[in-house]
Amino acid sequence: MKSSGNIKYTYFLVSCDLFYNEQNSCLSKIMIKRFGLFFSCAIAFVLAMNVLIAGCTGGGVSQGGGQKLVMATSADYPPYEFRDTAGGKNEIIGFDVDIAKFITTKLNYSLEIKDMDFNGLLPALQSKRVDFVMAGMTPTEERKKSVDFSDIYFEAKNTIVSVKGSNLKKIEDLAGKTVGVQLGSIQESEMKKEAEKVKIQLKPLNKIGEMIQEIKSKRLDAAIIEDTVAKGYVAANSDLEFNVVPNTEEAGSAIAFPKGSALAKPFNEVLQEMKRSGEIEKLVKKWFEK
C-alpha cells in the first residue's frame, strides 16, 4: 500500500503532465491558426500580384467579359466607314470599323454597329442609345461641351470637289457658288464662317453620295469633303476632280463617348498602344493607300 505522500506526489505529476499536454494542444491550435492566416495572406498576395501583372501587360483593361458595345457611325464616308455590297453582302467596313474591332476585341467586348445620319450621332450618344461613335469625327470645342473624346487617331485635310475643269482651287474661288456640305459635319461648321466672308450659298445634305450626285447633275457647283474620302469618290467618277484646301480650324478624327463614360480611358490606352505598335499605320496603308 502506497503512502499518502506517494499518492500526492503521483497526483502532482499527473496534473503537471495534463497541464503540459493542454498547453501544447493550445499552442498547436494557435500555431495552426497563425499558419492558416499566413497561408491565406500568401494566397491573397499572389492573386493581387497576378492582377497587377495583368494590368501592366494590358490584361487589366480586358474587363468586357464579352459584353456587347454599340458603335454608331454614318456609313457613307469611305474609306472610314461604308457598306460593302460585293457578292450580295451588306456589311459596314472601313478604317474606323477596323480600329473599333481591334479595340473591342482587345478589351474583350463584342461589337454591334448602327448606321445613322451623321447629324444624329451626337444625340444618340447624349441619350446613351449607343456606347461610342466613330465616324471620322473631329473633336471641336463645341462638340466637347456635350460629349467626351479620345485622342486624335488620324488627321486629314478638306478638299473642294467639283466637275473636272472647274478650276476651283481655294475657298475664294467659291464666291457666288452653291456648295454642298454634310449636315452636322466639321466641314459644315467651317464653311458657315467662310460663307459669310466669301458669299457662298451652302446646301447641307445628309449623305456624301448625295452631294456627289448633285455635283454631277449640276445642282451643286462643288462640295467640301475630306481628302481621304474625296479620293475614293473621284476615283469612281472620272468626270470629277478635287483640290486640297488648308484647314482653318480643328482637324483630325477621334472617338466620341457619352460624358463621363468609363470606356474613354481604356479605349484611349489601346489607341496609344496601336500607335506605338504600328497598328494604326498598318490600317492607314490598308485603307488610304490603295
C-alpha positions, 0 to 999 in steps of 0.5 A, a space after each residue: 500500500 502506497 503512502 499518502 505522500 506517494 499518492 500526492 506526489 503521483 497526483 502532482 505529476 499527473 496534473 503537471 503532465 495534463 497541464 503540459 499536454 493542454 498547453 501544447 494542444 493550445 499552442 498547436 491550435 494557435 500555431 495552426 491558426 497563425 499558419 492558416 492566416 499566413 497561408 491565406 495572406 500568401 494566397 491573397 498576395 499572389 492573386 493581387 500580384 497576378 492582377 497587377 501583372 495583368 494590368 501592366 501587360 494590358 490584361 487589366 483593361 480586358 474587363 468586357 467579359 464579352 459584353 456587347 458595345 454599340 458603335 454608331 457611325 454614318 456609313 457613307 464616308 469611305 474609306 472610314 466607314 461604308 457598306 460593302 455590297 460585293 457578292 450580295 453582302 451588306 456589311 459596314 467596313 472601313 478604317 474606323 470599323 477596323 480600329 473599333 474591332 481591334 479595340 473591342 476585341 482587345 478589351 474583350 467586348 463584342 461589337 454591334 454597329 448602327 448606321 445613322 445620319 451623321 447629324 444624329 450621332 451626337 444625340 444618340 450618344 447624349 441619350 446613351 442609345 449607343 456606347 461610342 461613335 466613330 465616324 471620322 469625327 473631329 473633336 471641336 470645342 463645341 462638340 466637347 461641351 456635350 460629349 467626351 473624346 479620345 485622342 486624335 487617331 488620324 488627321 486629314 485635310 478638306 478638299 473642294 470637289 467639283 466637275 473636272 475643269 472647274 478650276 476651283 482651287 481655294 475657298 475664294 474661288 467659291 464666291 457666288 457658288 452653291 456648295 454642298 456640305 454634310 449636315 452636322 459635319 466639321 466641314 459644315 461648321 467651317 464653311 458657315 464662317 467662310 460663307 459669310 466672308 466669301 458669299 457662298 450659298 451652302 446646301 447641307 445634305 445628309 449623305 456624301 453620295 448625295 452631294 456627289 450626285 448633285 455635283 454631277 447633275 449640276 445642282 451643286 457647283 462643288 462640295 467640301 469633303 475630306 481628302 481621304 474620302 474625296 479620293 475614293 469618290 473621284 476615283 469612281 467618277 472620272 468626270 470629277 476632280 478635287 483640290 486640297 484646301 488648308 484647314 482653318 480650324 480643328 482637324 483630325 478624327 477621334 472617338 466620341 463617348 457619352 460624358 463621363 463614360 468609363 470606356 474613354 480611358 481604356 479605349 484611349 490606352 489601346 489607341 496609344 498602344 496601336 500607335 506605338 505598335 504600328 497598328 494604326 499605320 498598318 490600317 492607314 496603308 490598308 485603307 488610304 493607300 490603295 
